[in-house]
Amino acid sequence: MARRTVVVSDLSGETIQDAKGAKVRITFDDGRAGSIEMDVTAEEGRAMGAKGRQVARRGRKPKASS
C-alpha cells in the first residue's frame, strides 16, 4: 500500500498542491530564539514576500563551461 504525504498551509489550512507551495523561514537576531518555518501556498508566499526584499542566492557561483 502506497502512502502519500499531504502538505497543508499553516496560515489558511488549504491543501498545497505539488509544486504550488513555498516555505517561509523566520530567523531572529537573538540566536537563542531559534527560527520558525511555515508551509504556505504560493499565493500566500508572494503576498508576504511583496512586503520584503529579494535576497541573493548564497554559495559559490557555478564554473563557466568551456
PQR file with spaces between the fields and no chain letter, atoms N, CA, C, O and H, PARSE charges and radii, in Angstrom:
ATOM       1  N    MET     1       0.844   -1.172    0.000 -0.4000 1.5000
ATOM       2  CA   MET     1       0.000    0.000    0.000 -0.0000 2.0000
ATOM       3  C    MET     1       0.891    1.238    0.000  0.5500 1.7000
ATOM       4  O    MET     1       1.788    1.364    0.834 -0.5500 1.4000
ATOM       5  N    ALA     2       0.646    2.135   -0.920 -0.4000 1.5000
ATOM       6  CA   ALA     2       1.439    3.356   -1.042 -0.0000 2.0000
ATOM       7  C    ALA     2       0.934    4.416   -0.072  0.5500 1.7000
ATOM       8  O    ALA     2      -0.248    4.472    0.264 -0.5500 1.4000
ATOM       9  H    ALA     2      -0.082    2.033   -1.598  0.4000 1.0000
ATOM      10  N    ARG     3       1.863    5.248    0.362 -0.4000 1.5000
ATOM      11  CA   ARG     3       1.496    6.369    1.237 -0.0000 2.0000
ATOM      12  C    ARG     3       1.731    7.657    0.498  0.5500 1.7000
ATOM      13  O    ARG     3       2.635    7.761   -0.331 -0.5500 1.4000
ATOM      14  H    ARG     3       2.824    5.202    0.089  0.4000 1.0000
ATOM      15  N    ARG     4       0.922    8.626    0.798 -0.4000 1.5000
ATOM      16  CA   ARG     4       1.055    9.937    0.170 -0.0000 2.0000
ATOM      17  C    ARG     4       1.082   10.986    1.271  0.5500 1.7000
ATOM      18  O    ARG     4       0.272   10.949    2.197 -0.5500 1.4000
ATOM      19  H    ARG     4       0.187    8.542    1.472  0.4000 1.0000
ATOM      20  N    THR     5       2.012   11.915    1.163 -0.4000 1.5000
ATOM      21  CA   THR     5       2.112   12.998    2.130 -0.0000 2.0000
ATOM      22  C    THR     5       1.310   14.186    1.622  0.5500 1.7000
ATOM      23  O    THR     5       1.498   14.628    0.488 -0.5500 1.4000
ATOM      24  H    THR     5       2.670   11.945    0.411  0.4000 1.0000
ATOM      25  N    VAL     6       0.427   14.696    2.447 -0.4000 1.5000
ATOM      26  CA   VAL     6      -0.381   15.855    2.102 -0.0000 2.0000
ATOM      27  C    VAL     6       0.133   17.039    2.896  0.5500 1.7000
ATOM      28  O    VAL     6       0.197   16.984    4.124 -0.5500 1.4000
ATOM      29  H    VAL     6       0.275   14.337    3.368  0.4000 1.0000
ATOM      30  N    VAL     7       0.504   18.121    2.200 -0.4000 1.5000
ATOM      31  CA   VAL     7       1.024   19.317    2.856 -0.0000 2.0000
ATOM      32  C    VAL     7      -0.105   20.336    2.933  0.5500 1.7000
ATOM      33  O    VAL     7      -0.791   20.602    1.946 -0.5500 1.4000
ATOM      34  H    VAL     7       0.452   18.166    1.202  0.4000 1.0000
ATOM      35  N    VAL     8      -0.284   20.898    4.118 -0.4000 1.5000
ATOM      36  CA   VAL     8      -1.360   21.855    4.370 -0.0000 2.0000
ATOM      37  C    VAL     8      -0.750   23.186    4.800  0.5500 1.7000
ATOM      38  O    VAL     8       0.206   23.214    5.575 -0.5500 1.4000
ATOM      39  H    VAL     8       0.273   20.682    4.919  0.4000 1.0000
ATOM      40  N    SER     9      -1.305   24.287    4.296 -0.4000 1.5000
ATOM      41  CA   SER     9      -0.818   25.619    4.642 -0.0000 2.0000
ATOM      42  C    SER     9      -0.999   25.881    6.131  0.5500 1.7000
ATOM      43  O    SER     9      -2.059   25.611    6.696 -0.5500 1.4000
ATOM      44  H    SER     9      -2.082   24.264    3.667  0.4000 1.0000
ATOM      45  N    ASP    10       0.050   26.411    6.761 -0.4000 1.5000
ATOM      46  CA   ASP    10      -0.034   26.752    8.183 -0.0000 2.0000
ATOM      47  C    ASP    10      -0.859   28.014    8.419  0.5500 1.7000
ATOM      48  O    ASP    10      -1.303   28.258    9.541 -0.5500 1.4000
ATOM      49  H    ASP    10       0.911   26.630    6.302  0.4000 1.0000
ATOM      50  N    LEU    11      -1.067   28.816    7.382 -0.4000 1.5000
ATOM      51  CA   LEU    11      -1.839   30.046    7.544 -0.0000 2.0000
ATOM      52  C    LEU    11      -3.326   29.832    7.303  0.5500 1.7000
ATOM      53  O    LEU    11      -4.152   30.187    8.143 -0.5500 1.4000
ATOM      54  H    LEU    11      -0.705   28.618    6.470  0.4000 1.0000
ATOM      55  N    SER    12      -3.668   29.250    6.155 -0.4000 1.5000
ATOM      56  CA   SER    12      -5.081   29.141    5.787 -0.0000 2.0000
ATOM      57  C    SER    12      -5.673   27.753    5.976  0.5500 1.7000
ATOM      58  O    SER    12      -6.895   27.610    6.011 -0.5500 1.4000
ATOM      59  H    SER    12      -2.996   28.962    5.472  0.4000 1.0000
ATOM      60  N    GLY    13      -4.839   26.727    6.098 -0.4000 1.5000
ATOM      61  CA   GLY    13      -5.353   25.369    6.236 -0.0000 2.0000
ATOM      62  C    GLY    13      -5.684   24.705    4.911  0.5500 1.7000
ATOM      63  O    GLY    13      -6.194   23.585    4.898 -0.5500 1.4000
ATOM      64  H    GLY    13      -3.846   26.842    6.069  0.4000 1.0000
ATOM      65  N    GLU    14      -5.402   25.379    3.779 -0.4000 1.5000
ATOM      66  CA   GLU    14      -5.658   24.805    2.455 -0.0000 2.0000
ATOM      67  C    GLU    14      -4.619   23.736    2.141  0.5500 1.7000
ATOM      68  O    GLU    14      -3.477   23.812    2.594 -0.5500 1.4000
ATOM      69  H    GLU    14      -4.987   26.289    3.789  0.4000 1.0000
ATOM      70  N    THR    15      -5.031   22.735    1.356 -0.4000 1.5000
ATOM      71  CA   THR    15      -4.098   21.729    0.882 -0.0000 2.0000
ATOM      72  C    THR    15      -3.221   22.346   -0.191  0.5500 1.7000
ATOM      73  O    THR    15      -3.724   23.020   -1.090 -0.5500 1.4000
ATOM      74  H    THR    15      -5.959   22.674    0.988  0.4000 1.0000
ATOM      75  N    ILE    16      -1.911   22.123   -0.108 -0.4000 1.5000
ATOM      76  CA   ILE    16      -0.961   22.679   -1.067 -0.0000 2.0000
ATOM      77  C    ILE    16      -0.686   21.626   -2.130  0.5500 1.7000
ATOM      78  O    ILE    16      -0.226   20.528   -1.817 -0.5500 1.4000
ATOM      79  H    ILE    16      -1.503   21.575    0.622  0.4000 1.0000
ATOM      80  N    GLN    17      -0.967   21.957   -3.378 -0.4000 1.5000
ATOM      81  CA   GLN    17      -0.718   21.042   -4.494 -0.0000 2.0000
ATOM      82  C    GLN    17       0.782   20.915   -4.736  0.5500 1.7000
ATOM      83  O    GLN    17       1.563   21.761   -4.298 -0.5500 1.4000
ATOM      84  H    GLN    17      -1.341   22.849   -3.632  0.4000 1.0000
ATOM      85  N    ASP    18       1.184   19.843   -5.442 -0.4000 1.5000
ATOM      86  CA   ASP    18       2.598   19.652   -5.776 -0.0000 2.0000
ATOM      87  C    ASP    18       3.112   20.831   -6.582  0.5500 1.7000
ATOM      88  O    ASP    18       2.451   21.272   -7.522 -0.5500 1.4000
ATOM      89  H    ASP    18       0.550   19.156   -5.798  0.4000 1.0000
ATOM      90  N    ALA    19       4.283   21.348   -6.228 -0.4000 1.5000
ATOM      91  CA   ALA    19       4.965   22.467   -6.902 -0.0000 2.0000
ATOM      92  C    ALA    19       4.156   23.762   -6.852  0.5500 1.7000
ATOM      93  O    ALA    19       4.367   24.643   -7.685 -0.5500 1.4000
ATOM      94  H    ALA    19       4.820   20.990   -5.464  0.4000 1.0000
ATOM      95  N    LYS    20       3.239   23.897   -5.898 -0.4000 1.5000
ATOM      96  CA   LYS    20       2.450   25.122   -5.757 -0.0000 2.0000
ATOM      97  C    LYS    20       2.580   25.708   -4.356  0.5500 1.7000
ATOM      98  O    LYS    20       1.716   26.463   -3.909 -0.5500 1.4000
ATOM      99  H    LYS    20       3.067   23.181   -5.221  0.4000 1.0000
ATOM     100  N    GLY    21       3.658   25.360   -3.671 -0.4000 1.5000
ATOM     101  CA   GLY    21       3.814   25.817   -2.305 -0.0000 2.0000
ATOM     102  C    GLY    21       5.120   26.552   -2.096  0.5500 1.7000
ATOM     103  O    GLY    21       5.930   26.690   -3.014 -0.5500 1.4000
ATOM     104  H    GLY    21       4.359   24.747   -4.034  0.4000 1.0000
ATOM     105  N    ALA    22       5.313   27.022   -0.874 -0.4000 1.5000
ATOM     106  CA   ALA    22       6.526   27.737   -0.501 -0.0000 2.0000
ATOM     107  C    ALA    22       6.763   27.524    0.993  0.5500 1.7000
ATOM     108  O    ALA    22       5.848   27.162    1.733 -0.5500 1.4000
ATOM     109  H    ALA    22       4.656   26.910   -0.129  0.4000 1.0000
ATOM     110  N    LYS    23       7.991   27.750    1.420 -0.4000 1.5000
ATOM     111  CA   LYS    23       8.327   27.713    2.837 -0.0000 2.0000
ATOM     112  C    LYS    23       8.757   29.114    3.247  0.5500 1.7000
ATOM     113  O    LYS    23       9.541   29.761    2.552 -0.5500 1.4000
ATOM     114  H    LYS    23       8.734   28.044    0.819  0.4000 1.0000
ATOM     115  N    VAL    24       8.248   29.570    4.356 -0.4000 1.5000
ATOM     116  CA   VAL    24       8.627   30.872    4.912 -0.0000 2.0000
ATOM     117  C    VAL    24       9.429   30.583    6.169  0.5500 1.7000
ATOM     118  O    VAL    24       8.950   29.902    7.076 -0.5500 1.4000
ATOM     119  H    VAL    24       7.611   29.045    4.920  0.4000 1.0000
ATOM     120  N    ARG    25      10.652   31.101    6.220 -0.4000 1.5000
ATOM     121  CA   ARG    25      11.515   30.886    7.383 -0.0000 2.0000
ATOM     122  C    ARG    25      11.791   32.224    8.048  0.5500 1.7000
ATOM     123  O    ARG    25      12.223   33.177    7.399 -0.5500 1.4000
ATOM     124  H    ARG    25      11.040   31.653    5.482  0.4000 1.0000
ATOM     125  N    ILE    26      11.539   32.282    9.336 -0.4000 1.5000
ATOM     126  CA   ILE    26      11.766   33.493   10.117 -0.0000 2.0000
ATOM     127  C    ILE    26      12.914   33.210   11.076  0.5500 1.7000
ATOM     128  O    ILE    26      12.842   32.288   11.889 -0.5500 1.4000
ATOM     129  H    ILE    26      11.189   31.508    9.862  0.4000 1.0000
ATOM     130  N    THR    27      13.977   34.012   10.974 -0.4000 1.5000
ATOM     131  CA   THR    27      15.098   33.882   11.898 -0.0000 2.0000
ATOM     132  C    THR    27      15.187   35.163   12.718  0.5500 1.7000
ATOM     133  O    THR    27      14.971   36.261   12.205 -0.5500 1.4000
ATOM     134  H    THR    27      14.035   34.761   10.314  0.4000 1.0000
ATOM     135  N    PHE    28      15.501   35.009   13.971 -0.4000 1.5000
ATOM     136  CA   PHE    28      15.560   36.143   14.881 -0.0000 2.0000
ATOM     137  C    PHE    28      17.008   36.552   15.101  0.5500 1.7000
ATOM     138  O    PHE    28      17.908   35.714   15.049 -0.5500 1.4000
ATOM     139  H    PHE    28      15.677   34.117   14.387  0.4000 1.0000
ATOM     140  N    ASP    29      17.235   37.833   15.347 -0.4000 1.5000
ATOM     141  CA   ASP    29      18.576   38.327   15.625 -0.0000 2.0000
ATOM     142  C    ASP    29      19.142   37.711   16.903  0.5500 1.7000
ATOM     143  O    ASP    29      20.348   37.493   17.013 -0.5500 1.4000
ATOM     144  H    ASP    29      16.504   38.514   15.389  0.4000 1.0000
ATOM     145  N    ASP    30      18.275   37.436   17.854 -0.4000 1.5000
ATOM     146  CA   ASP    30      18.681   36.784   19.092 -0.0000 2.0000
ATOM     147  C    ASP    30      18.808   35.294   18.801  0.5500 1.7000
ATOM     148  O    ASP    30      17.801   34.629   18.559 -0.5500 1.4000
ATOM     149  H    ASP    30      17.294   37.613   17.765  0.4000 1.0000
ATOM     150  N    GLY    31      20.005   34.765   18.818 -0.4000 1.5000
ATOM     151  CA   GLY    31      20.249   33.374   18.469 -0.0000 2.0000
ATOM     152  C    GLY    31      19.524   32.377   19.350  0.5500 1.7000
ATOM     153  O    GLY    31      19.253   31.255   18.925 -0.5500 1.4000
ATOM     154  H    GLY    31      20.823   35.305   19.014  0.4000 1.0000
ATOM     155  N    ARG    32      19.210   32.769   20.559 -0.4000 1.5000
ATOM     156  CA   ARG    32      18.524   31.856   21.470 -0.0000 2.0000
ATOM     157  C    ARG    32      17.085   31.634   21.086  0.5500 1.7000
ATOM     158  O    ARG    32      16.494   30.621   21.462 -0.5500 1.4000
ATOM     159  H    ARG    32      19.430   33.681   20.905  0.4000 1.0000
ATOM     160  N    ALA    33      16.496   32.573   20.331 -0.4000 1.5000
ATOM     161  CA   ALA    33      15.088   32.457   19.962 -0.0000 2.0000
ATOM     162  C    ALA    33      14.873   31.401   18.883  0.5500 1.7000
ATOM     163  O    ALA    33      13.744   30.957   18.677 -0.5500 1.4000
ATOM     164  H    ALA    33      16.976   33.395   20.025  0.4000 1.0000
ATOM     165  N    GLY    34      15.931   30.991   18.193 -0.4000 1.5000
ATOM     166  CA   GLY    34      15.798   29.971   17.166 -0.0000 2.0000
ATOM     167  C    GLY    34      15.182   30.523   15.895  0.5500 1.7000
ATOM     168  O    GLY    34      15.324   31.708   15.593 -0.5500 1.4000
ATOM     169  H    GLY    34      16.849   31.352   18.360  0.4000 1.0000
ATOM     170  N    SER    35      14.497   29.667   15.150 -0.4000 1.5000
ATOM     171  CA   SER    35      13.854   30.098   13.922 -0.0000 2.0000
ATOM     172  C    SER    35      12.533   29.364   13.779  0.5500 1.7000
ATOM     173  O    SER    35      12.306   28.333   14.411 -0.5500 1.4000
ATOM     174  H    SER    35      14.382   28.704   15.395  0.4000 1.0000
ATOM     175  N    ILE    36      11.669   29.912   12.938 -0.4000 1.5000
ATOM     176  CA   ILE    36      10.333   29.369   12.696 -0.0000 2.0000
ATOM     177  C    ILE    36      10.194   29.132   11.204  0.5500 1.7000
ATOM     178  O    ILE    36      10.630   29.959   10.403 -0.5500 1.4000
ATOM     179  H    ILE    36      11.854   30.749   12.425  0.4000 1.0000
ATOM     180  N    GLU    37       9.594   28.014   10.819 -0.4000 1.5000
ATOM     181  CA   GLU    37       9.382   27.719    9.408 -0.0000 2.0000
ATOM     182  C    GLU    37       7.919   27.354    9.199  0.5500 1.7000
ATOM     183  O    GLU    37       7.347   26.578    9.964 -0.5500 1.4000
ATOM     184  H    GLU    37       9.240   27.342   11.470  0.4000 1.0000
ATOM     185  N    MET    38       7.314   27.926    8.149 -0.4000 1.5000
ATOM     186  CA   MET    38       5.908   27.671    7.842 -0.0000 2.0000
ATOM     187  C    MET    38       5.764   27.193    6.408  0.5500 1.7000
ATOM     188  O    MET    38       6.492   27.644    5.523 -0.5500 1.4000
ATOM     189  H    MET    38       7.779   28.556    7.527  0.4000 1.0000
ATOM     190  N    ASP    39       4.831   26.282    6.175 -0.4000 1.5000
ATOM     191  CA   ASP    39       4.447   25.887    4.826 -0.0000 2.0000
ATOM     192  C    ASP    39       3.268   26.753    4.419  0.5500 1.7000
ATOM     193  O    ASP    39       2.288   26.851    5.157 -0.5500 1.4000
ATOM     194  H    ASP    39       4.240   25.915    6.893  0.4000 1.0000
ATOM     195  N    VAL    40       3.349   27.383    3.250 -0.4000 1.5000
ATOM     196  CA   VAL    40       2.277   28.254    2.759 -0.0000 2.0000
ATOM     197  C    VAL    40       2.044   27.977    1.282  0.5500 1.7000
ATOM     198  O    VAL    40       2.884   27.368    0.620 -0.5500 1.4000
ATOM     199  H    VAL    40       4.145   27.304    2.650  0.4000 1.0000
ATOM     200  N    THR    41       0.908   28.424    0.768 -0.4000 1.5000
ATOM     201  CA   THR    41       0.659   28.306   -0.664 -0.0000 2.0000
ATOM     202  C    THR    41       1.500   29.346   -1.394  0.5500 1.7000
ATOM     203  O    THR    41       1.996   30.290   -0.779 -0.5500 1.4000
ATOM     204  H    THR    41       0.226   28.920    1.306  0.4000 1.0000
ATOM     205  N    ALA    42       1.660   29.175   -2.703 -0.4000 1.5000
ATOM     206  CA   ALA    42       2.470   30.104   -3.490 -0.0000 2.0000
ATOM     207  C    ALA    42       1.901   31.521   -3.425  0.5500 1.7000
ATOM     208  O    ALA    42       2.654   32.492   -3.359 -0.5500 1.4000
ATOM     209  H    ALA    42       1.257   28.408   -3.203  0.4000 1.0000
ATOM     210  N    GLU    43       0.578   31.637   -3.444 -0.4000 1.5000
ATOM     211  CA   GLU    43      -0.041   32.966   -3.391 -0.0000 2.0000
ATOM     212  C    GLU    43       0.211   33.640   -2.051  0.5500 1.7000
ATOM     213  O    GLU    43       0.501   34.835   -2.005 -0.5500 1.4000
ATOM     214  H    GLU    43      -0.034   30.848   -3.498  0.4000 1.0000
ATOM     215  N    GLU    44       0.105   32.887   -0.959 -0.4000 1.5000
ATOM     216  CA   GLU    44       0.375   33.454    0.363 -0.0000 2.0000
ATOM     217  C    GLU    44       1.841   33.868    0.478  0.5500 1.7000
ATOM     218  O    GLU    44       2.155   34.897    1.076 -0.5500 1.4000
ATOM     219  H    GLU    44      -0.130   31.916   -0.997  0.4000 1.0000
ATOM     220  N    GLY    45       2.728   33.070   -0.090 -0.4000 1.5000
ATOM     221  CA   GLY    45       4.156   33.394   -0.064 -0.0000 2.0000
ATOM     222  C    GLY    45       4.460   34.667   -0.830  0.5500 1.7000
ATOM     223  O    GLY    45       5.240   35.503   -0.374 -0.5500 1.4000
ATOM     224  H    GLY    45       2.472   32.234   -0.575  0.4000 1.0000
ATOM     225  N    ARG    46       3.837   34.815   -2.010 -0.4000 1.5000
ATOM     226  CA   ARG    46       4.052   36.039   -2.798 -0.0000 2.0000
ATOM     227  C    ARG    46       3.516   37.264   -2.060  0.5500 1.7000
ATOM     228  O    ARG    46       4.145   38.322   -2.083 -0.5500 1.4000
ATOM     229  H    ARG    46       3.203   34.136   -2.381  0.4000 1.0000
ATOM     230  N    ALA    47       2.364   37.131   -1.409 -0.4000 1.5000
ATOM     231  CA   ALA    47       1.778   38.256   -0.672 -0.0000 2.0000
ATOM     232  C    ALA    47       2.696   38.672    0.487  0.5500 1.7000
ATOM     233  O    ALA    47       2.875   39.862    0.742 -0.5500 1.4000
ATOM     234  H    ALA    47       1.854   36.271   -1.391  0.4000 1.0000
ATOM     235  N    MET    48       3.265   37.701    1.176 -0.4000 1.5000
ATOM     236  CA   MET    48       4.174   38.027    2.274 -0.0000 2.0000
ATOM     237  C    MET    48       5.484   38.580    1.733  0.5500 1.7000
ATOM     238  O    MET    48       6.048   39.504    2.319 -0.5500 1.4000
ATOM     239  H    MET    48       3.119   36.734    0.969  0.4000 1.0000
ATOM     240  N    GLY    49       5.976   38.034    0.630 -0.4000 1.5000
ATOM     241  CA   GLY    49       7.230   38.479    0.039 -0.0000 2.0000
ATOM     242  C    GLY    49       7.148   39.860   -0.564  0.5500 1.7000
ATOM     243  O    GLY    49       8.171   40.533   -0.691 -0.5500 1.4000
ATOM     244  H    GLY    49       5.518   37.283    0.155  0.4000 1.0000
ATOM     245  N    ALA    50       5.967   40.303   -0.939 -0.4000 1.5000
ATOM     246  CA   ALA    50       5.805   41.632   -1.528 -0.0000 2.0000
ATOM     247  C    ALA    50       6.194   42.725   -0.537  0.5500 1.7000
ATOM     248  O    ALA    50       6.539   43.836   -0.940 -0.5500 1.4000
ATOM     249  H    ALA    50       5.136   39.757   -0.836  0.4000 1.0000
ATOM     250  N    LYS    51       6.140   42.415    0.746 -0.4000 1.5000
ATOM     251  CA   LYS    51       6.480   43.402    1.778 -0.0000 2.0000
ATOM     252  C    LYS    51       7.968   43.368    2.121  0.5500 1.7000
ATOM     253  O    LYS    51       8.457   44.225    2.857 -0.5500 1.4000
ATOM     254  H    LYS    51       5.859   41.513    1.074  0.4000 1.0000
ATOM     255  N    GLY    52       8.686   42.384    1.592 -0.4000 1.5000
ATOM     256  CA   GLY    52      10.106   42.238    1.899 -0.0000 2.0000
ATOM     257  C    GLY    52      10.982   42.668    0.736  0.5500 1.7000
ATOM     258  O    GLY    52      10.598   43.523   -0.062 -0.5500 1.4000
ATOM     259  H    GLY    52       8.289   41.687    0.994  0.4000 1.0000
ATOM     260  N    ARG    53      12.170   42.066    0.647 -0.4000 1.5000
ATOM     261  CA   ARG    53      13.098   42.386   -0.429 -0.0000 2.0000
ATOM     262  C    ARG    53      13.730   41.104   -0.944  0.5500 1.7000
ATOM     263  O    ARG    53      13.794   40.106   -0.225 -0.5500 1.4000
ATOM     264  H    ARG    53      12.482   41.372    1.296  0.4000 1.0000
ATOM     265  N    GLN    54      14.192   41.129   -2.172 -0.4000 1.5000
ATOM     266  CA   GLN    54      14.835   39.985   -2.795 -0.0000 2.0000
ATOM     267  C    GLN    54      16.236   39.819   -2.227  0.5500 1.7000
ATOM     268  O    GLN    54      16.962   40.801   -2.068 -0.5500 1.4000
ATOM     269  H    GLN    54      14.140   41.939   -2.755  0.4000 1.0000
ATOM     270  N    VAL    55      16.619   38.595   -1.921 -0.4000 1.5000
ATOM     271  CA   VAL    55      17.926   38.302   -1.351 -0.0000 2.0000
ATOM     272  C    VAL    55      18.687   37.428   -2.347  0.5500 1.7000
ATOM     273  O    VAL    55      18.130   36.485   -2.908 -0.5500 1.4000
ATOM     274  H    VAL    55      16.029   37.797   -2.050  0.4000 1.0000
ATOM     275  N    ALA    56      19.964   37.750   -2.560 -0.4000 1.5000
ATOM     276  CA   ALA    56      20.781   36.985   -3.491 -0.0000 2.0000
ATOM     277  C    ALA    56      20.983   35.563   -2.967  0.5500 1.7000
ATOM     278  O    ALA    56      20.956   35.319   -1.760 -0.5500 1.4000
ATOM     279  H    ALA    56      20.417   38.516   -2.104  0.4000 1.0000
ATOM     280  N    ARG    57      21.181   34.647   -3.889 -0.4000 1.5000
ATOM     281  CA   ARG    57      21.438   33.264   -3.514 -0.0000 2.0000
ATOM     282  C    ARG    57      22.812   33.153   -2.871  0.5500 1.7000
ATOM     283  O    ARG    57      23.731   33.896   -3.217 -0.5500 1.4000
ATOM     284  H    ARG    57      21.202   34.846   -4.869  0.4000 1.0000
ATOM     285  N    ARG    58      22.943   32.232   -1.946 -0.4000 1.5000
ATOM     286  CA   ARG    58      24.207   32.046   -1.257 -0.0000 2.0000
ATOM     287  C    ARG    58      24.985   30.910   -1.891  0.5500 1.7000
ATOM     288  O    ARG    58      24.417   30.045   -2.557 -0.5500 1.4000
ATOM     289  H    ARG    58      22.197   31.628   -1.666  0.4000 1.0000
ATOM     290  N    GLY    59      26.269   30.922   -1.682 -0.4000 1.5000
ATOM     291  CA   GLY    59      27.107   29.824   -2.153 -0.0000 2.0000
ATOM     292  C    GLY    59      28.024   30.241   -3.275  0.5500 1.7000
ATOM     293  O    GLY    59      28.052   31.402   -3.682 -0.5500 1.4000
ATOM     294  H    GLY    59      26.731   31.625   -1.141  0.4000 1.0000
ATOM     295  N    ARG    60      28.768   29.285   -3.762 -0.4000 1.5000
ATOM     296  CA   ARG    60      29.735   29.525   -4.814 -0.0000 2.0000
ATOM     297  C    ARG    60      29.041   29.608   -6.172  0.5500 1.7000
ATOM     298  O    ARG    60      28.110   28.853   -6.452 -0.5500 1.4000
ATOM     299  H    ARG    60      28.746   28.342   -3.431  0.4000 1.0000
ATOM     300  N    LYS    61      29.504   30.526   -7.004 -0.4000 1.5000
ATOM     301  CA   LYS    61      28.953   30.639   -8.358 -0.0000 2.0000
ATOM     302  C    LYS    61      29.403   29.441   -9.181  0.5500 1.7000
ATOM     303  O    LYS    61      30.529   28.974   -9.012 -0.5500 1.4000
ATOM     304  H    LYS    61      30.261   31.139   -6.777  0.4000 1.0000
ATOM     305  N    PRO    62      28.558   28.936  -10.063 -0.5600 1.5000
ATOM     306  CA   PRO    62      28.964   27.783  -10.861  0.2800 2.0000
ATOM     307  C    PRO    62      30.097   28.137  -11.827  0.5500 1.7000
ATOM     308  O    PRO    62      30.211   29.276  -12.279 -0.5500 1.4000
ATOM     309  N    LYS    63      30.941   27.130  -12.136 -0.4000 1.5000
ATOM     310  CA   LYS    63      32.039   27.346  -13.068 -0.0000 2.0000
ATOM     311  C    LYS    63      31.492   27.576  -14.459  0.5500 1.7000
ATOM     312  O    LYS    63      30.460   27.018  -14.833 -0.5500 1.4000
ATOM     313  H    LYS    63      30.849   26.205  -11.768  0.4000 1.0000
ATOM     314  N    ALA    64      32.188   28.403  -15.225 -0.4000 1.5000
ATOM     315  CA   ALA    64      31.802   28.628  -16.618 -0.0000 2.0000
ATOM     316  C    ALA    64      32.163   27.400  -17.432  0.5500 1.7000
ATOM     317  O    ALA    64      33.282   26.895  -17.340 -0.5500 1.4000
ATOM     318  H    ALA    64      33.025   28.856  -14.921  0.4000 1.0000
ATOM     319  N    SER    65      31.214   26.916  -18.230 -0.4000 1.5000
ATOM     320  CA   SER    65      31.519   25.749  -19.052 -0.0000 2.0000
ATOM     321  C    SER    65      32.252   26.190  -20.301  0.5500 1.7000
ATOM     322  O    SER    65      31.870   27.176  -20.932 -0.5500 1.4000
ATOM     323  H    SER    65      30.305   27.326  -18.305  0.4000 1.0000
ATOM     324  N    SER    66      33.312   25.464  -20.668 -0.4000 1.5000
ATOM     325  CA   SER    66      34.090   25.861  -21.828 -0.0000 2.0000
ATOM     326  C    SER    66      33.884   24.945  -22.996  0.5500 1.7000
ATOM     327  O    SER    66      34.476   25.152  -24.055 -0.5500 1.4000
ATOM     328  H    SER    66      33.623   24.663  -20.155  0.4000 1.0000
